[in-house]
Amino acid sequence: MISFNKNIHKSTIFVIFTLLFVLQANAQQLEILIEEALKNSPEIQKFELQYSIASEKVNEVNAVPNTELGVGYFVSEPETRTGAQRFKVSAKQMMPWFGSITARENYVSSLADTKYEDIVIAKRKLLASVSQSYYNLFANLAKQKVLMHNIELLETYETLALTSVEVGNASVVDVLRLQMRQNELEQVKEVLEQQYLAEQTALNKLLNRDKSTEVNVMNELTIPSEDTLINVENFSLHPELIKYDKIYQSVEKAELLNQKESNPMIGFGLDYVSIDKRPNMSFSDNGKDIIMPMVSLSIPIFNKKYKSQTKQNELQQQEITAQKQERLNKLETVLDKAVKNRVSAKISFKTQTKNLKQANDAEEILIKSYETGTIDFKDVLDIQELQLKFQTNQIESVKSYYIQTTIINYLIQ
């Protein structure tokens, strides 16, 4: 009987370490899910369509004002020296000041560049969300396995207790305590199963697929002994910060366009008037039609809107600079917190590993006392509860380490 329980003790250690140490090939599953999410995500498609629309607007603004055409008929025909006027046809085309169309194209292109950064940001966020959801599934499944093993261990203890009751070394109360503890663990396991299904739905929806699609989660995961170096230089290249630079540049382009539009517009036109010949008269210009080329200027003499727009652009640039600094401060805070939390996860894992070893040693001592018939099943339950706590904390430490890593990667990769 004692030898049987020693095997169980060794099995406990094996389950924990197989849950927490990984083969490198298992990471391939997460990469496949990320690729599928990037390919199928409706959010990414939304931002790509917005970028396409913004890019297409370049063709929209590459145009001059509409040509004005007019036709008039003289109801009462005015007489001129050369004859009566019958009808009039006119055409007029206004042209923006030199460089205005190019300035407008540059402004719209800068807006499209800003939309492109939305795609980059959305992809980074999606990658982080998929990874975090995946690690949540891993932790949930690992806890279920630990719970199942502890339930099986309690069943073994229950057998020992029943044997001790028969020889008078334990009471029925000890058996009931063990059974109640099993019931509690069964309840926790069932709750975890429901939470797993909910998290699986969340992950499937990130991949834009049916919520009931089964997700294959790796069985093993480890905390590496050495962390990858964090390249802070990449931090300034984060798309959230680059987006503010692009917005700032778009305001610069908007001001250049504003300056161009504040210039006069040049108009070119042509009037044609049909003239009837004067009867009973003969001279060289009799009935000669009138053709009159025209040039016009549209000058914003009393319009203050361009000066106001310049002032607004200056203020907007100041606002963007402040917004960028505010976002930079927040991102630096998030990065520093993630780095510290990742270190804390490693510390916690080492502590829980040490505690678990000591709890296992205590369990072994209690089981050995069965030889003398002095086993205290209340102490056994206490130790088993501690073991489960340390095992669960180990899994949480591993999950926390990798979730913090996804945050770091979002900020500096």
C-alpha positions as CSV (number, residue, x, y, z in Angstrom):
1,M,0.0,0.0,0.0
2,I,2.8,2.4,0.9
3,S,4.7,1.6,-2.3
4,F,1.6,2.4,-4.3
5,N,1.4,5.9,-2.8
6,K,5.1,6.6,-3.5
7,N,4.3,6.0,-7.1
8,I,1.5,8.5,-6.9
9,H,3.9,11.0,-5.3
10,K,6.3,10.7,-8.2
11,S,3.4,11.0,-10.7
12,T,2.4,14.3,-9.1
13,I,5.9,15.8,-9.7
14,F,5.8,14.5,-13.3
15,V,2.5,16.1,-14.0
16,I,3.6,19.5,-12.8
17,F,6.9,19.5,-14.8
18,T,5.3,18.2,-18.0
19,L,2.8,21.1,-17.7
20,L,5.5,23.7,-17.3
21,F,8.3,22.7,-19.7
22,V,7.9,22.9,-23.4
23,L,9.3,21.5,-26.6
24,Q,10.1,24.3,-29.1
25,A,7.9,22.7,-31.8
26,N,4.7,23.2,-29.8
27,A,4.9,27.0,-30.3
28,Q,4.1,26.4,-33.9
29,Q,0.4,26.1,-33.1
30,L,0.1,29.7,-31.9
31,E,1.9,31.0,-35.0
32,I,-0.7,29.2,-37.2
33,L,-3.6,30.8,-35.2
34,I,-2.0,34.2,-35.5
35,E,-1.6,33.8,-39.3
36,E,-5.2,32.8,-39.6
37,A,-6.4,35.7,-37.5
38,L,-4.5,38.2,-39.6
39,K,-5.9,36.7,-42.7
40,N,-9.6,36.5,-41.6
41,S,-10.1,39.3,-39.1
42,P,-12.9,41.6,-40.2
43,E,-11.4,44.4,-38.2
44,I,-8.2,44.2,-40.2
45,Q,-10.3,44.1,-43.4
46,K,-12.2,47.2,-42.2
47,F,-9.0,49.2,-41.8
48,E,-7.6,48.0,-45.1
49,L,-10.8,49.1,-46.8
50,Q,-10.6,52.5,-45.1
51,Y,-7.1,52.8,-46.4
52,S,-8.1,51.9,-49.9
53,I,-10.9,54.5,-49.8
54,A,-8.5,57.2,-48.5
55,S,-6.0,56.3,-51.3
56,E,-8.7,56.5,-53.9
57,K,-9.6,60.1,-52.8
58,V,-6.3,61.2,-54.5
59,N,-8.1,60.7,-57.8
60,E,-11.1,62.6,-56.6
61,V,-9.2,65.7,-55.7
62,N,-7.1,65.7,-58.9
63,A,-9.6,67.7,-60.7
64,V,-10.4,71.3,-61.7
65,P,-13.7,73.1,-61.1
66,N,-16.6,72.3,-63.4
67,T,-16.7,74.1,-66.7
68,E,-19.5,76.6,-66.8
69,L,-21.6,76.6,-70.0
70,G,-24.5,79.0,-70.7
71,V,-27.0,79.6,-73.6
72,G,-29.2,82.6,-73.8
73,Y,-31.9,83.6,-76.3
74,F,-32.9,87.3,-76.8
75,V,-36.7,87.5,-76.5
76,S,-36.5,91.1,-77.5
77,E,-33.7,91.3,-80.0
78,P,-31.4,94.3,-79.3
79,E,-30.2,96.1,-82.4
80,T,-26.5,96.7,-83.0
81,R,-24.9,98.5,-85.9
82,T,-24.2,95.2,-87.6
83,G,-27.6,93.6,-86.9
84,A,-30.0,92.2,-84.3
85,Q,-28.7,89.9,-81.6
86,R,-30.4,86.5,-81.6
87,F,-28.8,84.3,-79.0
88,K,-25.7,84.0,-76.9
89,V,-23.5,81.1,-76.0
90,S,-20.8,81.3,-73.2
91,A,-18.2,79.0,-71.7
92,K,-16.0,79.6,-68.7
93,Q,-13.4,77.6,-66.9
94,M,-11.9,78.6,-63.5
95,M,-8.4,77.3,-62.8
96,P,-6.8,77.0,-59.3
97,W,-3.6,78.8,-58.6
98,F,-0.4,77.1,-59.8
99,G,0.4,74.1,-57.5
100,S,-3.0,74.0,-55.8
101,I,-4.0,70.6,-57.3
102,T,-0.6,69.1,-56.3
103,A,-0.9,70.5,-52.8
104,R,-4.4,69.0,-52.6
105,E,-3.1,65.6,-53.7
106,N,-0.3,65.7,-51.2
107,Y,-2.7,66.5,-48.4
108,V,-5.0,63.6,-49.3
109,S,-2.1,61.2,-49.6
110,S,-0.9,62.2,-46.1
111,L,-4.4,61.3,-44.8
112,A,-4.1,57.9,-46.5
113,D,-0.7,57.4,-44.8
114,T,-2.3,58.0,-41.5
115,K,-4.9,55.3,-42.2
116,Y,-2.2,52.9,-43.1
117,E,-0.8,53.2,-39.5
118,D,-4.3,52.1,-38.3
119,I,-3.8,48.8,-40.1
120,V,-0.4,48.3,-38.5
121,I,-1.7,49.1,-35.0
122,A,-4.7,46.8,-35.5
123,K,-2.5,43.9,-36.6
124,R,-0.3,44.3,-33.5
125,K,-3.3,44.4,-31.2
126,L,-4.8,41.4,-32.8
127,L,-1.6,39.5,-32.5
128,A,-1.5,40.3,-28.8
129,S,-5.1,39.4,-28.2
130,V,-4.8,36.1,-29.9
131,S,-1.7,35.3,-27.9
132,Q,-3.2,36.2,-24.6
133,S,-6.3,34.3,-25.3
134,Y,-4.2,31.3,-26.2
135,Y,-2.2,31.5,-23.0
136,N,-5.4,31.7,-21.0
137,L,-6.6,28.5,-22.6
138,F,-3.3,26.8,-21.8
139,A,-3.5,27.9,-18.1
140,N,-7.1,26.7,-17.9
141,L,-6.3,23.3,-19.4
142,A,-3.3,22.9,-17.2
143,K,-5.3,23.6,-14.1
144,Q,-7.9,21.1,-15.1
145,K,-5.2,18.4,-15.4
146,V,-3.8,19.3,-12.0
147,L,-7.3,19.1,-10.5
148,M,-8.0,15.8,-12.1
149,H,-4.7,14.4,-10.7
150,N,-5.6,15.7,-7.2
151,I,-9.0,14.2,-7.4
152,E,-7.4,10.8,-8.2
153,L,-5.0,11.3,-5.3
154,L,-7.9,12.0,-2.9
155,E,-9.6,8.8,-4.1
156,T,-6.4,7.0,-3.0
157,Y,-6.4,8.7,0.3
158,E,-10.1,7.8,0.7
159,T,-9.1,4.1,0.2
160,L,-6.4,4.5,2.9
161,A,-8.9,6.1,5.2
162,L,-11.5,3.3,4.8
163,T,-8.8,0.8,5.6
164,S,-7.8,2.8,8.7
165,V,-11.5,2.9,9.8
166,E,-11.7,-0.8,9.6
167,V,-8.7,-1.3,12.0
168,G,-9.8,1.6,14.2
169,N,-7.1,4.1,13.3
170,A,-9.4,6.6,11.7
171,S,-13.0,7.8,11.9
172,V,-15.7,8.0,9.4
173,V,-15.4,11.8,9.7
174,D,-12.0,11.5,8.0
175,V,-13.6,9.7,5.1
176,L,-16.3,12.3,4.8
177,R,-13.8,15.1,4.8
178,L,-11.9,13.5,2.0
179,Q,-15.2,13.0,0.0
180,M,-16.2,16.6,0.6
181,R,-12.8,17.8,-0.7
182,Q,-13.3,15.7,-3.8
183,N,-16.6,17.3,-4.4
184,E,-15.1,20.8,-4.1
185,L,-12.4,20.0,-6.6
186,E,-15.0,18.5,-9.0
187,Q,-16.9,21.7,-8.8
188,V,-13.8,23.8,-9.5
189,K,-13.0,21.6,-12.4
190,E,-16.5,21.9,-13.9
191,V,-16.3,25.7,-13.6
192,L,-12.9,25.7,-15.3
193,E,-14.4,23.7,-18.2
194,Q,-17.1,26.3,-18.7
195,Q,-14.5,29.1,-18.6
196,Y,-12.4,27.2,-21.1
197,L,-15.4,27.1,-23.5
198,A,-16.0,30.8,-23.1
199,E,-12.3,31.6,-23.8
200,Q,-12.3,29.3,-26.7
201,T,-15.3,31.2,-28.2
202,A,-13.4,34.5,-27.7
203,L,-10.4,33.1,-29.5
204,N,-12.4,31.7,-32.4
205,K,-14.2,35.0,-32.9
206,L,-10.8,36.7,-33.1
207,L,-10.1,34.3,-35.9
208,N,-13.6,35.0,-37.4
209,R,-14.6,31.3,-37.3
210,D,-17.3,29.2,-35.7
211,K,-17.3,29.6,-31.9
212,S,-17.4,25.8,-31.3
213,T,-14.3,25.1,-33.4
214,E,-11.9,23.2,-31.2
215,V,-8.6,24.9,-30.4
216,N,-5.6,22.6,-29.9
217,V,-3.5,24.0,-27.1
218,M,0.0,23.0,-26.3
219,N,0.4,20.7,-23.3
220,E,3.7,22.1,-22.1
221,L,5.1,25.6,-21.6
222,T,8.2,26.8,-19.9
223,I,9.7,30.0,-18.5
224,P,13.1,30.5,-20.2
225,S,16.1,31.0,-18.0
226,E,17.2,34.1,-19.9
227,D,14.9,36.8,-21.2
228,T,15.4,38.4,-24.6
229,L,17.0,41.8,-24.6
230,I,14.5,44.7,-24.9
231,N,15.6,47.1,-27.7
232,V,14.3,50.4,-26.4
233,E,15.3,52.1,-29.7
234,N,12.4,50.3,-31.4
235,F,10.1,52.0,-29.0
236,S,10.2,55.3,-30.8
237,L,9.2,53.4,-34.0
238,H,5.9,52.1,-32.5
239,P,3.1,52.6,-34.9
240,E,0.9,54.4,-32.3
241,L,3.7,57.1,-32.1
242,I,4.4,57.1,-35.8
243,K,0.7,57.8,-36.4
244,Y,1.0,61.1,-34.5
245,D,3.9,62.0,-36.8
246,K,1.8,61.2,-39.8
247,I,-1.1,63.3,-38.5
248,Y,1.3,66.1,-37.8
249,Q,2.6,65.9,-41.4
250,S,-1.0,65.9,-42.7
251,V,-1.6,69.2,-40.9
252,E,1.5,70.6,-42.5
253,K,0.2,69.5,-45.9
254,A,-3.2,71.0,-45.0
255,E,-1.5,74.4,-44.3
256,L,0.3,74.3,-47.6
257,L,-3.0,73.6,-49.3
258,N,-4.6,76.4,-47.4
259,Q,-1.9,78.8,-48.6
260,K,-2.4,77.8,-52.2
261,E,-6.2,78.1,-51.9
262,S,-5.8,81.6,-50.5
263,N,-4.4,82.7,-53.9
264,P,-6.6,84.0,-56.7
265,M,-8.3,81.7,-59.1
266,I,-7.8,82.4,-62.8
267,G,-10.8,82.0,-65.2
268,F,-10.8,81.7,-68.9
269,G,-14.0,82.1,-71.0
270,L,-15.5,82.7,-74.3
271,D,-18.7,84.5,-75.3
272,Y,-20.4,84.0,-78.7
273,V,-23.3,86.1,-79.9
274,S,-25.2,85.3,-83.0
275,I,-26.1,88.4,-85.1
276,D,-28.7,88.7,-87.9
277,K,-28.0,90.7,-91.0
278,R,-29.7,94.0,-91.4
279,P,-32.0,94.0,-94.3
280,N,-31.6,96.3,-97.3
281,M,-28.2,97.3,-96.2
282,S,-24.8,96.4,-97.5
283,F,-21.6,96.9,-95.6
284,S,-18.6,94.8,-94.7
285,D,-19.6,93.7,-91.1
286,N,-23.3,93.3,-91.7
287,G,-24.5,90.2,-89.7
288,K,-21.0,89.5,-88.3
289,D,-21.2,87.4,-85.2
290,I,-19.5,88.5,-82.0
291,I,-16.7,86.4,-80.4
292,M,-15.3,87.7,-77.1
293,P,-12.5,85.9,-75.2
294,M,-12.4,86.6,-71.5
295,V,-10.0,86.3,-68.5
296,S,-11.2,86.7,-64.9
297,L,-9.7,86.6,-61.4
298,S,-11.4,85.4,-58.2
299,I,-9.6,87.2,-55.4
300,P,-10.4,86.5,-51.7
301,I,-10.1,90.2,-50.6
302,F,-12.6,90.2,-47.7
303,N,-12.3,86.6,-46.7
304,K,-10.6,85.9,-43.4
305,K,-11.1,82.1,-43.4
306,Y,-7.7,81.3,-44.7
307,K,-5.9,83.3,-41.9
308,S,-8.3,81.5,-39.4
309,Q,-7.4,78.1,-40.9
310,T,-3.7,78.9,-40.6
311,K,-4.2,79.7,-36.9
312,Q,-6.2,76.5,-36.4
313,N,-3.5,74.4,-38.1
314,E,-0.9,75.9,-35.7
315,L,-3.0,75.0,-32.7
316,Q,-3.7,71.5,-34.0
317,Q,0.0,70.9,-34.4
318,Q,0.5,71.9,-30.8
319,E,-2.3,69.6,-29.8
320,I,-0.8,66.6,-31.7
321,T,2.6,67.2,-30.1
322,A,1.0,67.1,-26.7
323,Q,-1.1,64.0,-27.5
324,K,2.0,62.2,-28.8
325,Q,3.9,63.0,-25.6
326,E,1.0,61.9,-23.5
327,R,0.7,58.6,-25.4
328,L,4.5,58.1,-25.2
329,N,4.3,58.5,-21.4
330,K,1.5,55.9,-21.2
331,L,3.3,53.4,-23.4
332,E,6.5,53.8,-21.4
333,T,4.6,53.2,-18.2
334,V,2.9,50.1,-19.7
335,L,6.3,48.8,-20.9
336,D,8.0,49.3,-17.6
337,K,5.1,47.7,-15.8
338,A,5.1,44.7,-18.1
339,V,8.9,44.2,-17.7
340,K,8.6,44.3,-13.9
341,N,5.6,42.0,-13.9
342,R,7.4,39.5,-16.1
343,V,10.3,39.5,-13.6
344,S,7.8,39.0,-10.8
345,A,6.3,36.0,-12.6
346,K,9.7,34.4,-12.8
347,I,10.3,35.0,-9.1
348,S,6.9,33.7,-8.2
349,F,7.5,30.5,-10.3
350,K,10.7,29.8,-8.5
351,T,9.1,30.3,-5.1
352,Q,6.1,28.1,-5.9
353,T,8.5,25.4,-7.1
354,K,10.4,25.5,-3.9
355,N,7.2,25.5,-1.8
356,L,5.8,22.6,-3.8
357,K,8.9,20.5,-3.2
358,Q,8.6,21.1,0.5
359,A,4.8,20.3,0.4
360,N,5.6,17.0,-1.4
361,D,8.2,16.2,1.2
362,A,5.6,16.7,3.9
363,E,3.2,14.6,2.1
364,E,5.7,11.8,1.8
365,I,6.3,11.9,5.6
366,L,2.6,11.7,6.3
367,I,2.2,8.8,4.0
368,K,5.1,6.9,5.6
369,S,3.5,7.4,9.0
370,Y,0.8,5.1,7.7
371,E,3.2,2.2,8.6
372,T,2.8,3.1,12.3
373,G,-0.9,3.6,12.0
374,T,-0.7,7.2,13.1
375,I,-1.7,9.0,9.9
376,D,-3.7,12.2,10.4
377,F,-6.0,12.6,7.4
378,K,-6.7,16.2,8.4
379,D,-3.0,17.0,8.0
380,V,-3.1,15.1,4.7
381,L,-5.9,17.3,3.5
382,D,-4.1,20.5,4.5
383,I,-1.0,19.4,2.7
384,Q,-3.0,18.4,-0.4
385,E,-4.7,21.8,-0.4
386,L,-1.2,23.5,-0.2
387,Q,0.0,21.3,-3.1
388,L,-2.9,22.3,-5.2
389,K,-2.4,26.0,-4.4
390,F,1.3,25.9,-5.3
391,Q,0.6,24.0,-8.5
392,T,-2.1,26.5,-9.5
393,N,0.2,29.4,-8.7
394,Q,3.0,27.9,-10.8
395,I,0.6,27.7,-13.8
396,E,-0.5,31.3,-13.2
397,S,3.1,32.4,-13.1
398,V,3.8,30.8,-16.4
399,K,0.7,32.4,-17.9
400,S,1.6,35.8,-16.5
401,Y,5.1,35.6,-17.9
402,Y,3.9,35.0,-21.4
403,I,1.0,37.5,-21.2
404,Q,3.5,40.2,-20.1
405,T,5.7,39.1,-23.0
406,T,2.9,39.7,-25.5
407,I,2.5,43.2,-24.1
408,I,6.3,43.8,-24.4
409,N,6.3,42.5,-27.9
410,Y,3.3,44.8,-28.8
411,L,5.3,47.8,-27.7
412,I,8.8,47.1,-29.0
413,Q,8.7,44.5,-31.9
